[in-house]
Amino acid sequence: MSTALVLGADRTPHETTVQIEGTWLRIEAERLRAAMGQSPALTGVLMRYM
């Protein structure tokens, strides 16, 4: 997850690469923003994570 996205930026200078075997999840930026807009609880959890 991009900290810049959670903090409200529309771009980030970072790229994420997963180099281990396993399962991972991905969410599009617009869907995450929409979910955060609908759920103050989700936004709070993500802000604490940051």
mmJSON file of the N, C-alpha and C atoms, coordinates in Angstrom:
{"data_MODEL":{"atom_site":{
"group_PDB":["ATOM","ATOM","ATOM","ATOM","ATOM","ATOM","ATOM","ATOM","ATOM","ATOM","ATOM","ATOM","ATOM","ATOM","ATOM","ATOM","ATOM","ATOM","ATOM","ATOM","ATOM","ATOM","ATOM","ATOM","ATOM","ATOM","ATOM","ATOM","ATOM","ATOM","ATOM","ATOM","ATOM","ATOM","ATOM","ATOM","ATOM","ATOM","ATOM","ATOM","ATOM","ATOM","ATOM","ATOM","ATOM","ATOM","ATOM","ATOM","ATOM","ATOM","ATOM","ATOM","ATOM","ATOM","ATOM","ATOM","ATOM","ATOM","ATOM","ATOM","ATOM","ATOM","ATOM","ATOM","ATOM","ATOM","ATOM","ATOM","ATOM","ATOM","ATOM","ATOM","ATOM","ATOM","ATOM","ATOM","ATOM","ATOM","ATOM","ATOM","ATOM","ATOM","ATOM","ATOM","ATOM","ATOM","ATOM","ATOM","ATOM","ATOM","ATOM","ATOM","ATOM","ATOM","ATOM","ATOM","ATOM","ATOM","ATOM","ATOM","ATOM","ATOM","ATOM","ATOM","ATOM","ATOM","ATOM","ATOM","ATOM","ATOM","ATOM","ATOM","ATOM","ATOM","ATOM","ATOM","ATOM","ATOM","ATOM","ATOM","ATOM","ATOM","ATOM","ATOM","ATOM","ATOM","ATOM","ATOM","ATOM","ATOM","ATOM","ATOM","ATOM","ATOM","ATOM","ATOM","ATOM","ATOM","ATOM","ATOM","ATOM","ATOM","ATOM","ATOM","ATOM","ATOM","ATOM","ATOM","ATOM","ATOM"],
"id":[1,2,3,4,5,6,7,8,9,10,11,12,13,14,15,16,17,18,19,20,21,22,23,24,25,26,27,28,29,30,31,32,33,34,35,36,37,38,39,40,41,42,43,44,45,46,47,48,49,50,51,52,53,54,55,56,57,58,59,60,61,62,63,64,65,66,67,68,69,70,71,72,73,74,75,76,77,78,79,80,81,82,83,84,85,86,87,88,89,90,91,92,93,94,95,96,97,98,99,100,101,102,103,104,105,106,107,108,109,110,111,112,113,114,115,116,117,118,119,120,121,122,123,124,125,126,127,128,129,130,131,132,133,134,135,136,137,138,139,140,141,142,143,144,145,146,147,148,149,150],
"type_symbol":["N","C","C","N","C","C","N","C","C","N","C","C","N","C","C","N","C","C","N","C","C","N","C","C","N","C","C","N","C","C","N","C","C","N","C","C","N","C","C","N","C","C","N","C","C","N","C","C","N","C","C","N","C","C","N","C","C","N","C","C","N","C","C","N","C","C","N","C","C","N","C","C","N","C","C","N","C","C","N","C","C","N","C","C","N","C","C","N","C","C","N","C","C","N","C","C","N","C","C","N","C","C","N","C","C","N","C","C","N","C","C","N","C","C","N","C","C","N","C","C","N","C","C","N","C","C","N","C","C","N","C","C","N","C","C","N","C","C","N","C","C","N","C","C","N","C","C","N","C","C"],
"label_atom_id":["N","CA","C","N","CA","C","N","CA","C","N","CA","C","N","CA","C","N","CA","C","N","CA","C","N","CA","C","N","CA","C","N","CA","C","N","CA","C","N","CA","C","N","CA","C","N","CA","C","N","CA","C","N","CA","C","N","CA","C","N","CA","C","N","CA","C","N","CA","C","N","CA","C","N","CA","C","N","CA","C","N","CA","C","N","CA","C","N","CA","C","N","CA","C","N","CA","C","N","CA","C","N","CA","C","N","CA","C","N","CA","C","N","CA","C","N","CA","C","N","CA","C","N","CA","C","N","CA","C","N","CA","C","N","CA","C","N","CA","C","N","CA","C","N","CA","C","N","CA","C","N","CA","C","N","CA","C","N","CA","C","N","CA","C","N","CA","C","N","CA","C","N","CA","C"],
"label_alt_id":[null,null,null,null,null,null,null,null,null,null,null,null,null,null,null,null,null,null,null,null,null,null,null,null,null,null,null,null,null,null,null,null,null,null,null,null,null,null,null,null,null,null,null,null,null,null,null,null,null,null,null,null,null,null,null,null,null,null,null,null,null,null,null,null,null,null,null,null,null,null,null,null,null,null,null,null,null,null,null,null,null,null,null,null,null,null,null,null,null,null,null,null,null,null,null,null,null,null,null,null,null,null,null,null,null,null,null,null,null,null,null,null,null,null,null,null,null,null,null,null,null,null,null,null,null,null,null,null,null,null,null,null,null,null,null,null,null,null,null,null,null,null,null,null,null,null,null,null,null,null],
"label_comp_id":["MET","MET","MET","SER","SER","SER","THR","THR","THR","ALA","ALA","ALA","LEU","LEU","LEU","VAL","VAL","VAL","LEU","LEU","LEU","GLY","GLY","GLY","ALA","ALA","ALA","ASP","ASP","ASP","ARG","ARG","ARG","THR","THR","THR","PRO","PRO","PRO","HIS","HIS","HIS","GLU","GLU","GLU","THR","THR","THR","THR","THR","THR","VAL","VAL","VAL","GLN","GLN","GLN","ILE","ILE","ILE","GLU","GLU","GLU","GLY","GLY","GLY","THR","THR","THR","TRP","TRP","TRP","LEU","LEU","LEU","ARG","ARG","ARG","ILE","ILE","ILE","GLU","GLU","GLU","ALA","ALA","ALA","GLU","GLU","GLU","ARG","ARG","ARG","LEU","LEU","LEU","ARG","ARG","ARG","ALA","ALA","ALA","ALA","ALA","ALA","MET","MET","MET","GLY","GLY","GLY","GLN","GLN","GLN","SER","SER","SER","PRO","PRO","PRO","ALA","ALA","ALA","LEU","LEU","LEU","THR","THR","THR","GLY","GLY","GLY","VAL","VAL","VAL","LEU","LEU","LEU","MET","MET","MET","ARG","ARG","ARG","TYR","TYR","TYR","MET","MET","MET"],
"label_asym_id":["A","A","A","A","A","A","A","A","A","A","A","A","A","A","A","A","A","A","A","A","A","A","A","A","A","A","A","A","A","A","A","A","A","A","A","A","A","A","A","A","A","A","A","A","A","A","A","A","A","A","A","A","A","A","A","A","A","A","A","A","A","A","A","A","A","A","A","A","A","A","A","A","A","A","A","A","A","A","A","A","A","A","A","A","A","A","A","A","A","A","A","A","A","A","A","A","A","A","A","A","A","A","A","A","A","A","A","A","A","A","A","A","A","A","A","A","A","A","A","A","A","A","A","A","A","A","A","A","A","A","A","A","A","A","A","A","A","A","A","A","A","A","A","A","A","A","A","A","A","A"],
"label_entity_id":["1","1","1","1","1","1","1","1","1","1","1","1","1","1","1","1","1","1","1","1","1","1","1","1","1","1","1","1","1","1","1","1","1","1","1","1","1","1","1","1","1","1","1","1","1","1","1","1","1","1","1","1","1","1","1","1","1","1","1","1","1","1","1","1","1","1","1","1","1","1","1","1","1","1","1","1","1","1","1","1","1","1","1","1","1","1","1","1","1","1","1","1","1","1","1","1","1","1","1","1","1","1","1","1","1","1","1","1","1","1","1","1","1","1","1","1","1","1","1","1","1","1","1","1","1","1","1","1","1","1","1","1","1","1","1","1","1","1","1","1","1","1","1","1","1","1","1","1","1","1"],
"label_seq_id":[1,1,1,2,2,2,3,3,3,4,4,4,5,5,5,6,6,6,7,7,7,8,8,8,9,9,9,10,10,10,11,11,11,12,12,12,13,13,13,14,14,14,15,15,15,16,16,16,17,17,17,18,18,18,19,19,19,20,20,20,21,21,21,22,22,22,23,23,23,24,24,24,25,25,25,26,26,26,27,27,27,28,28,28,29,29,29,30,30,30,31,31,31,32,32,32,33,33,33,34,34,34,35,35,35,36,36,36,37,37,37,38,38,38,39,39,39,40,40,40,41,41,41,42,42,42,43,43,43,44,44,44,45,45,45,46,46,46,47,47,47,48,48,48,49,49,49,50,50,50],
"pdbx_PDB_ins_code":[null,null,null,null,null,null,null,null,null,null,null,null,null,null,null,null,null,null,null,null,null,null,null,null,null,null,null,null,null,null,null,null,null,null,null,null,null,null,null,null,null,null,null,null,null,null,null,null,null,null,null,null,null,null,null,null,null,null,null,null,null,null,null,null,null,null,null,null,null,null,null,null,null,null,null,null,null,null,null,null,null,null,null,null,null,null,null,null,null,null,null,null,null,null,null,null,null,null,null,null,null,null,null,null,null,null,null,null,null,null,null,null,null,null,null,null,null,null,null,null,null,null,null,null,null,null,null,null,null,null,null,null,null,null,null,null,null,null,null,null,null,null,null,null,null,null,null,null,null,null],
"Cartn_x":[0.846,0.0,0.887,0.461,1.222,0.817,1.781,1.48,1.026,1.602,1.211,-0.272,-0.75,-2.158,-3.059,-2.734,-3.544,-3.539,-2.429,-2.326,-2.915,-3.451,-4.176,-3.473,-2.249,-1.535,-2.103,-1.984,-2.467,-1.336,-0.107,1.055,2.045,2.861,3.888,5.189,6.311,7.589,8.08,7.273,7.697,7.117,7.834,7.364,7.529,6.561,6.619,6.894,7.836,8.163,8.076,7.334,7.208,8.175,9.093,10.121,10.07,8.951,8.818,7.606,7.616,6.489,5.327,4.148,2.981,1.845,0.821,-0.367,-0.355,-0.755,-0.857,-2.102,-2.521,-3.727,-3.379,-4.174,-3.965,-5.321,-5.353,-6.575,-6.223,-7.077,-6.849,-6.985,-6.214,-6.192,-7.577,-8.335,-9.669,-10.605,-10.497,-11.35,-10.978,-9.68,-9.252,-9.743,-9.596,-10.089,-11.587,-12.339,-13.79,-14.12,-13.428,-13.67,-13.338,-12.245,-11.881,-12.924,-13.466,-14.487,-15.78,-16.068,-17.293,-17.12,-15.884,-15.661,-14.63,-15.091,-14.158,-13.339,-13.923,-13.188,-11.997,-12.201,-11.108,-10.032,-10.445,-9.48,-8.671,-9.323,-8.64,-7.614,-7.984,-7.049,-5.849,-6.089,-4.978,-4.086,-4.663,-3.849,-2.997,-3.544,-2.749,-1.619,-1.879,-0.873,0.279,-0.067,0.952,1.892],
"Cartn_y":[-1.17,0.0,1.227,2.19,3.423,4.378,4.776,5.753,7.066,7.424,8.673,8.648,7.519,7.396,7.56,6.882,6.975,8.395,9.094,10.461,11.496,11.049,11.953,12.353,11.901,12.255,11.463,12.007,11.268,10.558,10.775,10.111,9.747,8.756,8.362,8.097,8.422,8.174,6.731,5.894,4.552,3.491,2.397,1.222,0.038,-0.859,-2.011,-3.27,-4.065,-5.333,-6.431,-7.48,-8.616,-9.686,-10.103,-11.051,-12.361,-12.647,-13.899,-14.65,-15.946,-16.759,-16.541,-16.578,-16.452,-15.738,-15.463,-14.8,-13.354,-12.446,-11.046,-10.47,-9.354,-8.696,-7.315,-6.85,-5.536,-4.858,-3.548,-2.775,-1.531,-1.192,0.01,1.244,2.267,3.484,4.096,4.166,4.781,3.987,2.675,1.85,2.042,2.167,2.418,3.781,4.794,6.135,6.119,5.405,5.318,4.624,3.538,2.81,3.679,4.421,5.323,6.426,6.911,7.951,7.472,6.186,5.615,5.073,4.886,4.246,5.0,5.813,6.479,5.467,4.316,3.292,2.776,2.511,2.061,3.132,4.359,5.459,5.547,5.404,5.453,4.34,3.138,2.002,2.241,2.686,2.929,4.05,5.083,6.19,5.728,4.861,4.321,3.441,2.708,1.85,2.69,3.84,4.693,5.179],
"Cartn_z":[0.0,0.0,0.0,-0.741,-0.84,0.277,1.086,2.134,1.513,0.375,-0.288,-0.652,-1.141,-1.514,-0.292,0.782,2.004,2.542,2.387,2.887,1.94,0.788,-0.089,-1.369,-1.592,-2.827,-3.997,-5.195,-6.361,-7.102,-6.666,-7.267,-6.169,-6.448,-5.493,-6.245,-5.648,-6.322,-6.126,-5.486,-5.13,-6.059,-6.182,-6.904,-5.964,-5.937,-5.053,-5.868,-5.388,-6.021,-4.965,-5.274,-4.361,-4.84,-3.959,-4.36,-3.587,-2.972,-2.248,-2.752,-2.57,-2.979,-2.016,-2.535,-1.677,-2.366,-1.601,-2.101,-1.636,-2.517,-2.149,-2.798,-2.294,-2.794,-3.32,-4.251,-4.835,-4.979,-4.747,-4.942,-5.759,-6.69,-7.494,-6.607,-6.926,-6.122,-5.973,-7.055,-6.991,-6.081,-6.098,-5.229,-3.766,-3.478,-2.099,-1.634,-2.485,-2.12,-1.853,-2.692,-2.508,-1.193,-0.894,0.354,1.559,1.478,2.574,2.742,1.623,1.681,2.313,2.197,2.75,4.157,4.597,5.89,6.731,7.656,8.565,9.374,9.674,10.436,9.627,8.329,7.473,7.391,7.191,7.118,8.414,9.53,10.823,10.969,10.578,10.663,9.756,8.531,7.61,8.099,8.679,9.204,10.388,11.227,12.335,11.817,10.748,10.125,9.565,9.016,8.422,9.476],
"occupancy":[1.0,1.0,1.0,1.0,1.0,1.0,1.0,1.0,1.0,1.0,1.0,1.0,1.0,1.0,1.0,1.0,1.0,1.0,1.0,1.0,1.0,1.0,1.0,1.0,1.0,1.0,1.0,1.0,1.0,1.0,1.0,1.0,1.0,1.0,1.0,1.0,1.0,1.0,1.0,1.0,1.0,1.0,1.0,1.0,1.0,1.0,1.0,1.0,1.0,1.0,1.0,1.0,1.0,1.0,1.0,1.0,1.0,1.0,1.0,1.0,1.0,1.0,1.0,1.0,1.0,1.0,1.0,1.0,1.0,1.0,1.0,1.0,1.0,1.0,1.0,1.0,1.0,1.0,1.0,1.0,1.0,1.0,1.0,1.0,1.0,1.0,1.0,1.0,1.0,1.0,1.0,1.0,1.0,1.0,1.0,1.0,1.0,1.0,1.0,1.0,1.0,1.0,1.0,1.0,1.0,1.0,1.0,1.0,1.0,1.0,1.0,1.0,1.0,1.0,1.0,1.0,1.0,1.0,1.0,1.0,1.0,1.0,1.0,1.0,1.0,1.0,1.0,1.0,1.0,1.0,1.0,1.0,1.0,1.0,1.0,1.0,1.0,1.0,1.0,1.0,1.0,1.0,1.0,1.0,1.0,1.0,1.0,1.0,1.0,1.0],
"B_iso_or_equiv":[0.0,0.0,0.0,0.0,0.0,0.0,0.0,0.0,0.0,0.0,0.0,0.0,0.0,0.0,0.0,0.0,0.0,0.0,0.0,0.0,0.0,0.0,0.0,0.0,0.0,0.0,0.0,0.0,0.0,0.0,0.0,0.0,0.0,0.0,0.0,0.0,0.0,0.0,0.0,0.0,0.0,0.0,0.0,0.0,0.0,0.0,0.0,0.0,0.0,0.0,0.0,0.0,0.0,0.0,0.0,0.0,0.0,0.0,0.0,0.0,0.0,0.0,0.0,0.0,0.0,0.0,0.0,0.0,0.0,0.0,0.0,0.0,0.0,0.0,0.0,0.0,0.0,0.0,0.0,0.0,0.0,0.0,0.0,0.0,0.0,0.0,0.0,0.0,0.0,0.0,0.0,0.0,0.0,0.0,0.0,0.0,0.0,0.0,0.0,0.0,0.0,0.0,0.0,0.0,0.0,0.0,0.0,0.0,0.0,0.0,0.0,0.0,0.0,0.0,0.0,0.0,0.0,0.0,0.0,0.0,0.0,0.0,0.0,0.0,0.0,0.0,0.0,0.0,0.0,0.0,0.0,0.0,0.0,0.0,0.0,0.0,0.0,0.0,0.0,0.0,0.0,0.0,0.0,0.0,0.0,0.0,0.0,0.0,0.0,0.0],
"pdbx_formal_charge":[null,null,null,null,null,null,null,null,null,null,null,null,null,null,null,null,null,null,null,null,null,null,null,null,null,null,null,null,null,null,null,null,null,null,null,null,null,null,null,null,null,null,null,null,null,null,null,null,null,null,null,null,null,null,null,null,null,null,null,null,null,null,null,null,null,null,null,null,null,null,null,null,null,null,null,null,null,null,null,null,null,null,null,null,null,null,null,null,null,null,null,null,null,null,null,null,null,null,null,null,null,null,null,null,null,null,null,null,null,null,null,null,null,null,null,null,null,null,null,null,null,null,null,null,null,null,null,null,null,null,null,null,null,null,null,null,null,null,null,null,null,null,null,null,null,null,null,null,null,null],
"auth_seq_id":[1,1,1,2,2,2,3,3,3,4,4,4,5,5,5,6,6,6,7,7,7,8,8,8,9,9,9,10,10,10,11,11,11,12,12,12,13,13,13,14,14,14,15,15,15,16,16,16,17,17,17,18,18,18,19,19,19,20,20,20,21,21,21,22,22,22,23,23,23,24,24,24,25,25,25,26,26,26,27,27,27,28,28,28,29,29,29,30,30,30,31,31,31,32,32,32,33,33,33,34,34,34,35,35,35,36,36,36,37,37,37,38,38,38,39,39,39,40,40,40,41,41,41,42,42,42,43,43,43,44,44,44,45,45,45,46,46,46,47,47,47,48,48,48,49,49,49,50,50,50],
"auth_comp_id":["MET","MET","MET","SER","SER","SER","THR","THR","THR","ALA","ALA","ALA","LEU","LEU","LEU","VAL","VAL","VAL","LEU","LEU","LEU","GLY","GLY","GLY","ALA","ALA","ALA","ASP","ASP","ASP","ARG","ARG","ARG","THR","THR","THR","PRO","PRO","PRO","HIS","HIS","HIS","GLU","GLU","GLU","THR","THR","THR","THR","THR","THR","VAL","VAL","VAL","GLN","GLN","GLN","ILE","ILE","ILE","GLU","GLU","GLU","GLY","GLY","GLY","THR","THR","THR","TRP","TRP","TRP","LEU","LEU","LEU","ARG","ARG","ARG","ILE","ILE","ILE","GLU","GLU","GLU","ALA","ALA","ALA","GLU","GLU","GLU","ARG","ARG","ARG","LEU","LEU","LEU","ARG","ARG","ARG","ALA","ALA","ALA","ALA","ALA","ALA","MET","MET","MET","GLY","GLY","GLY","GLN","GLN","GLN","SER","SER","SER","PRO","PRO","PRO","ALA","ALA","ALA","LEU","LEU","LEU","THR","THR","THR","GLY","GLY","GLY","VAL","VAL","VAL","LEU","LEU","LEU","MET","MET","MET","ARG","ARG","ARG","TYR","TYR","TYR","MET","MET","MET"],
"auth_asym_id":["A","A","A","A","A","A","A","A","A","A","A","A","A","A","A","A","A","A","A","A","A","A","A","A","A","A","A","A","A","A","A","A","A","A","A","A","A","A","A","A","A","A","A","A","A","A","A","A","A","A","A","A","A","A","A","A","A","A","A","A","A","A","A","A","A","A","A","A","A","A","A","A","A","A","A","A","A","A","A","A","A","A","A","A","A","A","A","A","A","A","A","A","A","A","A","A","A","A","A","A","A","A","A","A","A","A","A","A","A","A","A","A","A","A","A","A","A","A","A","A","A","A","A","A","A","A","A","A","A","A","A","A","A","A","A","A","A","A","A","A","A","A","A","A","A","A","A","A","A","A"],
"auth_atom_id":["N","CA","C","N","CA","C","N","CA","C","N","CA","C","N","CA","C","N","CA","C","N","CA","C","N","CA","C","N","CA","C","N","CA","C","N","CA","C","N","CA","C","N","CA","C","N","CA","C","N","CA","C","N","CA","C","N","CA","C","N","CA","C","N","CA","C","N","CA","C","N","CA","C","N","CA","C","N","CA","C","N","CA","C","N","CA","C","N","CA","C","N","CA","C","N","CA","C","N","CA","C","N","CA","C","N","CA","C","N","CA","C","N","CA","C","N","CA","C","N","CA","C","N","CA","C","N","CA","C","N","CA","C","N","CA","C","N","CA","C","N","CA","C","N","CA","C","N","CA","C","N","CA","C","N","CA","C","N","CA","C","N","CA","C","N","CA","C","N","CA","C","N","CA","C"],
"pdbx_PDB_model_num":[1,1,1,1,1,1,1,1,1,1,1,1,1,1,1,1,1,1,1,1,1,1,1,1,1,1,1,1,1,1,1,1,1,1,1,1,1,1,1,1,1,1,1,1,1,1,1,1,1,1,1,1,1,1,1,1,1,1,1,1,1,1,1,1,1,1,1,1,1,1,1,1,1,1,1,1,1,1,1,1,1,1,1,1,1,1,1,1,1,1,1,1,1,1,1,1,1,1,1,1,1,1,1,1,1,1,1,1,1,1,1,1,1,1,1,1,1,1,1,1,1,1,1,1,1,1,1,1,1,1,1,1,1,1,1,1,1,1,1,1,1,1,1,1,1,1,1,1,1,1]
}}}
